[in-house]
Amino acid sequence: MQTRKKYIFLTFLASWLLLFFFGGDQLRRFAFFSGRKAEAPRSWPRWTDQSLLKSFAEPEELQRDGEPALSPRERRAAWLSAYRSSRCRMETCFDLSRCDRNGFKVFTYPQERGQPVSETYSKILSSIERSRYHTARPEEACLFILSIDTLDRDRLSEHYVRDLEEKIHSSPLWNGGRNHLIFNLYSGTWPSYGGELGFDPGHAILARASSDSRSFRPGFDVSIPLFPREHPQSGGARGWLQRGSVPPKKKFLLVFKGKRYLTGIGSGTRNALHHIHNGKDIISLTTCKHGKDWQKHKDTRCDKDNVDYERFDYQELLHNSTFCIVPRGRRLGSFRFLEALQAACIPVLLSDGWELPFAEAIDWGKAAVVGSERLLLQIPSAVRCIHPERVLAFQQQTQFLWDAYFSSVDKIVHTTLEIIKDRLNPHRSRSRLLWNALPGGLLVLPEFSTHLGDFPFYYLHHGYSPSKKFTAFIRAVSQAGSLSQPILRLIQAVSGSQHCAQIVVLWSCEKPPPPSGKWPQSSVPLTIIQGRRKLSDRFFPFGAIQTDAVLSLDEDTILSTSEVDFAFSVWLSFPERIVGFPTQSHFWDAERGRWGCTSRWTNELSMVLTAAAFYHRYYHSLFTEYLPAGLRELVDGLAACEDIVMNALVAAVTKLPPIKVTQRKQHKEGVARQAECGEGAAGTPPGPHPAAAGAGGAGGGRRLWQRQDCLNQLANWFGYMPLVSSRLRLDPVLFKDQVSVLRKKYPSLEKP
């Protein structure tokens, strides 16, 4: 028995020895690869045998590893210890009941005396206070914004605010950070730049640049772009890709010009960029001439790189390149990202682990090439394979995204707020299609609808069409309290249209409206709405308006049934625009340094007055819910300002001018006097119209001043002049042609 056990033991031992000698190499390889799973990701491989693989780079460069000597698990544990609420979601770390009571309202903490605030953070606070969501009452707020500057949390920065945690926690509104939004552009410090904020944000939502996907809380945090201090408050410069000005294929295929870090985090990728430079269609220029002690760390390439770096202008490279490399810097994000977007230079991103800005809403696969830092040498061949039509689509999408979400601080902040607001009501949130197609998510109100077919700007591209009926919306302001002859004739003319579904009268008079028996009989329903005697009521989204098309009218407007029918047929072809009769145009008065407007009968027009105009009913919702209260108060305070605001709003959405249609000659002058803005040609200050002067020069001058003041305040709010000029007028077929009247569809338009 003992002998048998001995033989079994010897056989088992011999088997292990044989396995060790003949299969040891496979075991060692298995152990090697198993051990690699716990290692930190490296920018470049550490070659184990350089004699077996020819190196095309210096050994020092390949062995340099800018990552800190921590495994992903260790870094994750360090982050968890710093932020205890790392698993936050909207359902667990956000009090949704505050938003249910009063809607989505945002409160900014009052500014503390003596507390410095950077210029950039002042712009962010101003953007929130200028938005339609701002409230001055904390008890009705859904979201809170700190007044203490949290943008720069680099301990070596001059803008670093010390003792921030103590200051934040002393506020009675803090509540562990719940329902708070914290903006941050720079986190961490040299040498690791690990993303530390220097305080515990608790349950606060972090809107930060250079977000790391390992610490980013999806569905809770918001990744924002890194933008410079000079970034404009509102408006912003337009993208560089103009219609017909830039070909899809440019002089250079791929370019980069920027700093090269000699040591530390972020040095690996930028140190390797010279490998793809060919001096022809791929330009990759770096300089190590930056920082205080760059000469202490300079390598053999520095002097040559610094000379080549000065040979090209950065702006010219952006203008003349199809693709722009956007590598990581010390942090994951860089200013180069927004610069490439504006220049229509397709970003090629080399920043592993970067949570792209607003990736929750934006599909970056349509506007950028997301590469890997480890596969840098494959980038040139990859971008060469992209078809020219696809390249042009990429460039167009960069321009859309730049203009819609990134061209100003206002748009960046408002996009952040809208993303958070969409999370509160997932069933009424914007789809990714709405975020990634013109006119963009900021101009699409989910409160109105989430169906594409309900918005005027999606009809053409998605095969939808508006309803074939319209609602006549008449604003009555007569002080007599009785029905005047003009409004009776207007109701008769409008109700005679085969396309009229209903007539809605907005009664904005001191006296109550006449009883139903006093109103004229019509073939369509007639509804009377008691107004608040405010000009902004004209564009309120009344539930009584059921059709897509709205015909906005003043009570003294003179129109025939043929004019209404033809204008509506034109609007059906352009449902996203304003289509109407009396027009005005704007111009820049160089002498006074301000915008002016004129209603002189010229070939130029940029506004169709809402005294007689068709437009989509969605613009009522956009006017009331998108514009801040300050602009609506401006409309109520200045005479005839509502026309300018509505035209500017529609032009800002569509980037297109309104359309003027045929108008009977016999009452052109009457409409012109009603819509008078002032005489004058472009470039000259307009003066009062003779008729207006006869009626009272002082009143006409005051009205003119108010309209111009409205125009300039509106341009200041948008940050640019949104109105678009046009020289187009649409007439019926055979209009004024010397042919038989029987061949014309609208013969009454030519009658005297």
Disulfide bonds with the S-S distance in Angstrom:
Cys88-Cys93 2.00
Cys99-Cys142 1.74
Cys288-Cys302 2.01
Cys324-Cys345 2.02
Cys597-Cys677 2.00
Cys641-Cys710 1.83
